[in-house]
Amino acid sequence: MEIPTPLMAISDPLFDRYRVKVWVKRDDLNHPHIQGNKWHKLKFNLDAAKLQRKTTLLTFGGAYSNHIAATAYAAKEAGLKSIGLIRGEELAASPHTWSHTLKQAVDNGMALEFLTRQVYRLRDDPDFLLDLQQRYPDAYLLPEGGSNELAIQGFESLMTEIEQQCPQWDTLFTPVGTGATFAGLVRYALARANRKINGVAVLKQADYLLPSIRKWIGIPPAVAWQMLTDYHAGGYGKITPELQQLKQRFEAQFSIPLDPVYSIKMVAAFYDQLQRGEIPPHSKVILLHTGGLQGNALQQGTDSTTL
Ligand SMILES: *Cc1c(COP(=O)(O)O)cnc(C)c1O
């Protein structure tokens, strides 16, 4: 594990033309299996599970969920069992169609149960969760994406690293799935004039996330923030030929691998905002690489609409 993860300066004539400086915070390098933001989201939850003497982590996700992959590995590493409640009951009968993510989770000891879409929708319903806790009294329940208060607190250390590595930053881009990572960064960023954190939603019509993001930020934040909702490219897990091209170009130019679900859309949003003049001259921009590289094994044309 490499902590602090590197803050890499990247340069391009385009950045000079707009007179901005750009860094990539390589949080994808923090852990080979519990990568990027998932490591921050899980660490205090793992402590809590152990403190409560739970023997099992139980959580929710879609077939391509980085959180499912990370939870399976984290449980194994901590000597805990893990259970994944997966969206899509049709998968139960066809293990040969399972994603790399699901196969990997099973290899790491996760027991999978498949829920119908109807039941999956109940994943945050208090009665449903109470039932589940009674069925699995030894399980520590983690919401979809691992997004809860302890997850948010896991981003304080990341923000501290960023403040130490680049105290003069003023613009930060991060991808948004549930928005917990975004909220954590906003909560822990230090006050400074003209600072703004941009969350780039990777799913369609993401405005519904705003109430939980506000709740997770909690205190009135010291920095400005906004969620950009026009960069989802058709929805969660969807990628266009233009994005595919940008991904290849960026990876070749800077030798930084991107994932197809989150970081590519964050990078695309940055380029577009820059070229629209939304990023003032002399800005010092940080692009947060949240990991997710296991998702590069994602097959094309899949129906993945769940985090
Ligand atoms: C899960 C994930 C996200 C989304 O994080 P949220 O806290 O749910 O917004 C972003 N990037 C990567 C690589 C992820 O795996």
The ligand as an SDF file (V2000), in Angstrom:
LIG
                    3D

 15 15  0  0  0  0  0  0  0  0999 V2000
  -17.6520    3.4040   -6.4900 C   0  0  0  0  0  0  0  0  0  0  0  0
  -16.8190    4.3330   -7.2980 C   0  0  0  0  0  0  0  0  0  0  0  0
  -17.1050    5.7020   -7.4040 C   0  0  0  0  0  0  0  0  0  0  0  0
  -18.3420    6.3060   -6.8280 C   0  0  0  0  0  0  0  0  0  0  0  0
  -18.2130    6.6070   -5.4900 O   0  0  0  0  0  0  0  0  0  0  0  0
  -19.4320    7.2090   -4.6870 P   0  0  0  0  0  0  0  0  0  0  0  0
  -18.8880    7.4570   -3.3380 O   0  0  0  0  0  0  0  0  0  0  0  0
  -20.5140    6.1460   -4.6620 O   0  0  0  0  0  0  0  0  0  0  0  0
  -19.9080    8.4140   -5.3730 O   0  0  0  0  0  0  0  0  0  0  0  0
  -16.2230    6.5130   -8.0930 C   0  0  0  0  0  0  0  0  0  0  0  0
  -15.1340    6.0010   -8.6990 N   0  0  0  0  0  0  0  0  0  0  0  0
  -14.8420    4.6950   -8.6460 C   0  0  0  0  0  0  0  0  0  0  0  0
  -13.6670    4.2040   -9.3650 C   0  0  0  0  0  0  0  0  0  0  0  0
  -15.6650    3.8120   -7.9450 C   0  0  0  0  0  0  0  0  0  0  0  0
  -15.3720    2.5110   -7.9180 O   0  0  0  0  0  0  0  0  0  0  0  0
  1  2  1  0
  2  3  1  0
  2 14  2  0
  3  4  1  0
  3 10  2  0
  4  5  1  0
  5  6  1  0
  6  7  2  0
  6  8  1  0
  6  9  1  0
 10 11  1  0
 11 12  2  0
 12 13  1  0
 12 14  1  0
 14 15  1  0
M  END
$$$$
